Amino acid sequence: MPEIGDHYSPLAASEVRESEKKRICERNRQLMMVTTFMYALIQSMENSGIFDAYIYIVGGEKNTEVGFVASIFGLSSLVLAMPAGWLIDNYSRAKLLSIGSVVLTAALLLYLYGVVTDNLILLYVVFFIYGAQWVIQSSASYSLFADSLPHGQRADAMSTVSILQNVAGGTGPFLGVVLVHILGNEWQLPILHRIIVIVGLVEFPTNWINTLWRDVEHHEHADTNMSIKAGDAGVGETVEVKILTDSEKVARLRAGYGWLVPYVISVNDIVTSVGAGMTIRYFPLFFMNDYGFSPMQLQILIGSYSIVIGISTYLCNRTSKILGRVRACFLFAGIGTTCLYCLSSLYNLPALLVVYFVRGGLQNAVYPLDRSLIMDYVVSKQRGKWNAVESITAASWAGSAALGGWLCDGHDYRYAFSITAHIYTIALLMRIPLFFLVRENTGDPESAQSRRLLEDNKQSQSDRCYHMHCCELCSLHILLLSFPRAI
């Protein structure tokens, strides 16, 4: 005769599975925070003018060499972007990240050897490998992170990642100040060698953190109805909650011409990145060559720049809650573009620095919201593909760096700034269709109350778009950003 407890075993098993899933999701979220901070810290120390100055010196003081290295990275990312998206959508994302840890470790060893021996050819090979692995790693980690976030926490969690990344990016250069103070505040190869090697050694344990990721089971066909008490909303009245499937959510958003939203934003981002690659890579060299910045001064400049981006990202997110994401992005990008025009003609250093910080902060602040708009219109099973498409953006950024180096060597840095400003203007105008394509309810108090009720209900933690109604339904959209890159 079966024991009484056997009758409850299916329910108990379900509770165990749900508990395990929550544990995995929580660990994935923590891993995202840790790896985001560490990689941003490492990359900011390498990219705060130290590595670019190293390539500039080894390459015979040519900006084109700096651009060529960046273009190799971008080319490999571009070639593998779509295959990477297919892999991520069809295979275990956690296993891809584990394999990537081995690849990154091998590439890091080659990288350090190439730097110590000043072997540019080997560094070209290493950056091709880095570009290929980066597109897989970034797409897989952000796809897993998205699936691990419950509704109601998504916007805040994603904004936290973006801010954390930029704060770490600001911390790295200040740590670089310490290294420069200890090793030497001069643009000499032996000093640059030691700094790059020390930073590279920190990357070894960070790479192996990626082996701790676990896949998250994602249900796209659940459909549930439940009732909760609307305490402040209607004197104890009941609010009906309908949990829509992921496909139903996207179908509603894509009604009419809504399906164009991901394409409009992605093309806009690619155009913006083409312009950015021609300029941003050369800001450190611009201050080093035109204004005689020392390594320590450059570290402080880049560190402050990243902190400004973090603050601006927060302000843009807050502004979007008032104006809506489309209007907030248009406003911030428009001011940033205007500042870049000013940079191409300003010579007074204090004024130049103010405009430099304002431009960088506002222009970069829109990227997380752009990603959130894309993911609002994409089903979960296609996230790998669209994250890979976003990798093309970064590839475009890196690919155009070679052209920027040619412009800087053939003319000057300010000439490249003006060309980029023209391209940014085109990208800004490309945002106009989004005013008509994107549906946003920024000032609807009923929708806001419904959102709070949903976020307080623990049963609503799933990757869905929720629709609530007191006599009528109010649509709620999810937010998702990904790896921001400086533009």
C-alpha positions in Angstrom: 0.0 0.0 0.0 1.5 3.4 -1.0 2.4 5.8 1.8 0.2 8.9 2.2 3.1 11.1 1.3 3.2 9.6 -2.2 0.0 11.4 -3.0 1.8 14.7 -2.7 5.0 13.7 -4.4 4.2 15.3 -7.8 3.5 18.6 -6.1 6.6 18.3 -3.9 8.7 17.5 -7.0 7.3 20.6 -8.7 8.1 22.8 -5.8 11.7 21.3 -5.7 12.1 22.1 -9.4 10.8 25.6 -9.0 13.1 26.2 -6.1 16.1 24.9 -8.1 15.2 27.1 -11.0 15.0 30.1 -8.7 18.4 29.2 -7.3 20.0 28.9 -10.7 18.4 32.2 -11.8 19.7 34.0 -8.8 23.2 32.6 -9.4 23.1 33.6 -13.1 22.1 37.1 -12.0 25.0 37.3 -9.6 27.4 35.9 -12.2 26.3 38.6 -14.6 27.0 41.3 -12.1 30.5 39.9 -11.2 31.6 39.3 -14.8 30.3 42.6 -15.9 32.2 44.4 -13.3 35.5 42.4 -13.7 35.6 42.6 -17.6 34.7 46.3 -17.5 37.4 46.9 -15.0 40.0 44.9 -17.0 39.0 46.4 -20.3 39.0 50.0 -18.9 42.5 49.6 -17.6 43.7 48.3 -21.0 41.7 50.8 -23.1 42.3 53.9 -21.1 44.9 54.9 -23.6 47.6 52.4 -22.4 47.1 49.8 -25.0 46.3 52.3 -27.8 49.5 54.2 -26.9 51.4 51.0 -27.0 50.2 50.1 -30.5 50.7 53.7 -31.6 54.4 53.6 -30.5 55.2 50.0 -31.7 53.4 50.8 -35.0 55.7 53.8 -35.8 53.4 56.5 -34.3 50.6 55.8 -36.8 46.9 56.1 -36.0 46.2 53.7 -38.8 47.9 50.9 -36.8 45.6 51.5 -33.9 42.6 51.4 -36.2 43.8 48.3 -37.9 43.9 46.3 -34.7 40.4 47.4 -33.8 39.2 46.5 -37.3 40.5 43.0 -37.1 38.5 42.5 -33.9 35.5 44.0 -35.6 35.9 41.9 -38.7 35.9 38.6 -36.8 32.9 39.7 -34.7 31.0 40.6 -37.9 31.8 37.3 -39.7 30.7 35.2 -36.7 27.7 37.3 -35.5 24.9 35.4 -37.2 26.5 31.9 -36.8 26.9 32.8 -33.1 23.3 33.8 -32.9 22.2 30.4 -34.4 24.5 28.5 -31.9 23.1 30.4 -28.9 19.5 29.8 -30.0 20.0 26.1 -30.6 22.6 24.9 -28.2 23.3 25.1 -24.5 24.3 28.7 -23.7 26.1 27.6 -20.5 28.2 25.1 -22.3 29.2 27.7 -24.9 30.3 30.0 -22.1 32.4 27.2 -20.6 34.1 26.4 -23.9 34.7 30.1 -24.3 36.6 30.2 -21.0 39.2 27.8 -22.5 39.4 29.8 -25.7 39.8 33.1 -23.9 42.6 31.6 -21.6 44.6 30.4 -24.6 44.1 33.7 -26.4 45.2 35.6 -23.3 48.5 33.6 -23.1 49.2 34.5 -26.8 48.3 38.1 -26.1 50.7 38.5 -23.2 53.5 36.9 -25.2 52.8 39.2 -28.2 53.0 42.3 -26.0 56.2 41.3 -24.3 57.9 40.6 -27.6 56.3 43.5 -29.5 55.0 41.1 -32.1 52.2 42.9 -34.0 51.5 40.0 -36.3 50.7 37.7 -33.3 48.6 40.5 -31.8 46.6 40.7 -35.0 45.8 36.9 -34.7 44.9 37.2 -31.0 42.5 40.0 -31.7 40.8 38.0 -34.4 40.3 35.2 -31.8 39.1 37.7 -29.2 36.6 39.1 -31.6 35.2 35.7 -32.5 34.8 34.6 -28.9 33.5 38.0 -27.7 30.4 37.8 -29.9 29.5 34.4 -28.6 30.3 35.2 -24.9 28.4 38.5 -24.8 25.4 37.2 -26.7 25.2 34.0 -24.6 25.6 35.6 -21.2 23.0 38.4 -21.9 20.5 35.8 -23.3 20.9 33.7 -20.1 20.7 36.8 -18.0 17.5 37.9 -19.7 15.9 34.5 -19.1 16.9 34.6 -15.4 15.2 37.9 -14.7 11.6 37.8 -13.4 9.1 40.4 -14.7 9.0 43.5 -12.6 12.7 43.4 -11.8 14.0 43.6 -15.4 14.3 47.3 -16.0 16.1 47.9 -12.6 18.4 44.9 -13.0 19.4 45.9 -16.5 20.0 49.5 -15.5 22.1 48.2 -12.6 24.2 46.2 -15.0 24.8 49.2 -17.2 25.6 51.5 -14.3 27.9 48.8 -12.8 29.7 48.4 -16.1 30.4 52.1 -16.3 31.4 52.5 -12.7 33.8 49.6 -13.1 35.0 51.3 -16.3 35.7 54.4 -14.2 37.4 52.5 -11.5 39.9 50.8 -13.8 41.7 53.9 -15.0 42.0 55.1 -11.4 43.7 51.8 -10.5 45.8 52.6 -13.6 46.8 55.8 -11.9 48.3 53.7 -9.1 50.2 51.5 -11.5 51.5 54.5 -13.4 52.6 56.1 -10.2 54.5 53.0 -9.2 55.9 52.0 -12.6 56.4 55.4 -14.2 54.4 58.2 -15.6 55.9 58.2 -19.1 55.0 56.9 -22.5 57.8 54.3 -22.7 57.5 50.7 -23.9 59.0 49.0 -20.8 56.5 50.8 -18.6 53.6 50.0 -20.9 54.7 46.3 -21.1 54.5 45.9 -17.3 51.1 47.6 -17.0 49.5 45.5 -19.7 50.9 42.2 -18.3 49.7 43.0 -14.8 46.2 43.7 -16.0 46.3 40.6 -18.2 47.1 38.4 -15.2 43.9 39.6 -13.5 41.9 38.3 -16.5 42.8 34.7 -15.9 40.5 33.9 -13.0 37.8 36.1 -14.5 37.6 34.0 -17.6 36.9 30.8 -15.5 34.0 32.4 -13.7 32.0 31.8 -16.9 32.1 28.0 -16.3 29.6 28.6 -13.4 26.7 29.6 -15.6 23.7 27.2 -15.9 21.0 27.1 -18.5 17.5 28.2 -17.5 14.4 26.4 -18.6 12.2 28.9 -20.4 8.5 28.3 -20.9 7.0 30.2 -23.7 3.5 28.7 -23.9 2.1 29.1 -20.4 -1.1 30.9 -20.0 -2.5 31.6 -16.6 -5.2 33.7 -15.0 -5.1 34.8 -11.3 -6.7 37.4 -9.0 -5.0 39.6 -6.5 -6.1 42.3 -4.1 -5.7 45.9 -5.3 -5.4 47.4 -1.8 -5.0 51.1 -2.7 -6.5 50.9 -6.2 -10.1 50.1 -5.6 -11.1 49.6 -1.9 -10.4 45.9 -1.9 -11.7 45.2 -5.4 -10.2 42.3 -7.2 -7.8 42.8 -10.2 -7.7 40.1 -12.8 -4.3 39.2 -14.1 -3.8 37.5 -17.4 -0.3 36.1 -18.0 0.2 36.1 -21.8 2.6 33.8 -23.5 5.8 35.3 -24.9 4.5 34.9 -28.5 1.1 36.6 -27.6 3.0 39.5 -26.0 5.1 40.1 -29.1 2.1 39.7 -31.4 0.3 42.5 -29.7 3.3 44.8 -29.8 4.1 44.0 -33.5 0.6 44.8 -34.6 0.6 47.0 -37.7 4.1 48.1 -38.4 5.5 47.3 -34.9 7.6 44.5 -36.4 9.8 47.2 -37.9 11.0 48.4 -34.5 14.0 46.0 -34.0 15.2 46.7 -37.5 14.9 50.5 -37.3 16.8 50.5 -34.0 19.5 48.1 -35.1 20.2 49.9 -38.4 20.3 53.2 -36.5 22.7 51.7 -34.0 25.0 50.4 -36.8 25.1 53.8 -38.5 25.9 55.4 -35.2 28.7 52.9 -34.5 30.2 53.5 -37.9 30.6 57.1 -37.0 31.8 56.3 -33.4 34.5 54.0 -34.6 36.1 56.8 -36.6 36.5 59.0 -33.6 36.1 57.4 -30.1 39.2 55.2 -30.4 41.3 58.3 -30.9 40.2 60.5 -28.1 43.1 59.2 -25.8 45.6 59.8 -28.6 44.1 63.2 -29.3 44.7 64.3 -25.7 48.1 62.7 -25.6 49.4 64.2 -28.9 47.5 67.6 -29.1 47.5 68.5 -25.4 50.5 66.5 -24.1 48.5 64.5 -21.5 50.7 62.2 -19.4 49.7 58.6 -18.7 48.4 59.6 -15.3 46.4 62.5 -16.6 44.8 60.3 -19.3 43.8 57.7 -16.7 42.0 60.3 -14.7 40.3 61.6 -17.8 39.0 58.2 -19.0 38.0 57.2 -15.5 35.9 60.3 -15.0 34.4 59.8 -18.5 33.1 56.4 -17.5 31.6 57.6 -14.3 29.8 60.4 -16.2 28.4 57.7 -18.5 27.1 55.8 -15.6 25.3 58.8 -14.1 23.9 59.8 -17.5 22.5 56.2 -18.0 20.7 56.6 -14.7 19.3 60.0 -15.7 18.2 58.8 -19.1 16.4 55.8 -17.5 14.6 58.2 -15.2 13.8 60.6 -18.0 12.3 57.7 -20.0 9.7 57.1 -17.3 8.5 60.7 -17.8 8.9 61.2 -21.6 9.0 57.6 -22.8 12.0 55.7 -24.1 11.8 57.0 -27.7 11.6 60.7 -26.7 14.3 60.3 -24.0 16.7 58.6 -26.5 16.1 61.3 -29.1 16.7 64.1 -26.6 19.9 62.7 -25.2 21.3 61.6 -28.6 20.4 65.0 -30.1 22.3 66.9 -27.4 25.2 64.5 -27.7 25.5 65.1 -31.4 25.4 68.9 -31.0 28.3 68.6 -28.5 30.4 66.6 -31.0 30.0 69.4 -33.5 31.4 71.7 -30.8 34.3 69.4 -30.1 35.5 69.7 -33.8 35.9 73.5 -33.4 36.8 74.1 -29.7 40.5 74.6 -28.7 40.2 76.0 -25.2 41.0 72.9 -23.0 38.6 73.6 -20.0 35.7 74.2 -22.4 36.7 71.2 -24.5 36.7 68.9 -21.4 33.3 70.0 -20.3 31.8 69.4 -23.8 33.7 66.1 -24.0 32.1 64.8 -20.8 28.6 66.0 -21.7 28.8 64.5 -25.1 30.1 61.1 -23.9 27.6 60.8 -21.1 24.5 61.7 -23.1 25.4 59.8 -26.2 26.1 56.6 -24.4 23.1 56.8 -22.1 20.6 55.9 -24.8 22.0 52.4 -25.6 20.4 50.5 -22.7 17.0 51.9 -23.7 17.5 51.0 -27.3 18.2 47.4 -26.4 15.1 47.4 -24.2 13.0 48.5 -27.1 14.4 45.8 -29.3 13.7 43.0 -26.8 10.2 44.2 -26.3 9.5 43.2 -29.8 11.5 39.9 -29.9 10.4 36.5 -28.5 12.8 34.8 -26.1 13.8 32.0 -28.5 15.1 34.7 -30.9 17.2 36.6 -28.4 20.4 35.0 -29.4 19.9 36.1 -32.9 19.1 39.7 -32.0 21.9 39.8 -29.5 24.2 38.7 -32.3 22.8 41.4 -34.6 23.7 43.9 -31.9 27.2 42.4 -32.0 27.4 43.6 -35.6 27.0 47.1 -34.2 30.1 46.7 -32.1 31.8 45.2 -35.2 30.9 48.2 -37.2 32.3 50.4 -34.5 35.6 48.6 -34.6 35.6 48.2 -38.4 35.4 51.9 -39.1 38.3 52.6 -36.7 40.7 51.9 -39.6 39.0 54.7 -41.6 39.2 57.0 -38.6 43.0 56.3 -38.3 43.4 57.2 -42.0 41.4 60.5 -41.5 43.5 61.4 -38.4 46.8 60.8 -40.1 45.7 62.4 -43.4 44.1 65.5 -41.7 43.8 65.8 -38.0 41.6 64.5 -35.1 39.1 67.4 -35.3 38.4 66.6 -38.9 37.4 63.0 -37.9 35.2 64.5 -35.2 33.3 66.6 -37.7 32.8 63.6 -40.0 31.4 61.6 -37.1 29.1 64.4 -36.1 27.5 64.4 -39.6 27.0 60.6 -39.4 25.4 61.0 -35.9 23.0 63.5 -37.4 21.9 61.0 -40.0 21.4 58.4 -37.3 19.4 60.8 -35.2 17.0 61.5 -38.0 16.6 57.7 -38.4 15.0 57.6 -35.0 12.0 59.7 -36.1 9.9 56.6 -37.3 10.1 55.2 -33.8 7.7 58.0 -32.6 5.0 56.4 -34.7 5.9 52.7 -34.2 6.4 52.4 -30.5 3.5 52.3 -28.1 4.3 53.7 -24.6 2.0 54.6 -21.8 4.1 56.8 -19.6 1.5 58.8 -17.8 -1.3 56.3 -17.2 -1.8 56.0 -13.4 -3.9 52.9 -13.8 -1.1 51.2 -15.7 1.4 52.3 -13.1 -0.8 50.9 -10.3 -1.2 47.7 -12.2 2.6 47.4 -12.6 3.1 47.8 -8.9 0.6 45.1 -8.1 2.2 42.7 -10.5 5.7 43.4 -9.2 4.5 42.7 -5.6 3.0 39.3 -6.5 5.6 36.5 -6.3 3.6 34.3 -8.6 4.2 36.7 -11.5 7.9 36.0 -11.7 8.2 34.7 -15.2 9.6 36.0 -18.5 6.2 37.2 -19.8 4.4 40.4 -20.7 1.6 40.9 -18.2 -1.8 42.4 -18.8 -4.0 43.6 -16.0 -7.4 45.2 -15.9 -10.0 46.8 -13.7 -12.7 46.8 -16.3 -10.1 47.1 -19.0 -6.6 45.7 -19.7 -3.4 47.8 -19.5 -0.4 46.7 -21.5 3.0 46.5 -19.7 6.3 46.3 -21.5 9.5 44.6 -20.4 12.9 46.3 -20.5 16.2 44.7 -21.5 19.6 46.3 -22.2 22.9 44.6 -23.0 26.5 45.4 -23.2 26.8 49.1 -23.6 29.8 50.3 -25.6 31.2 53.8 -25.6 30.2 55.9 -28.6 
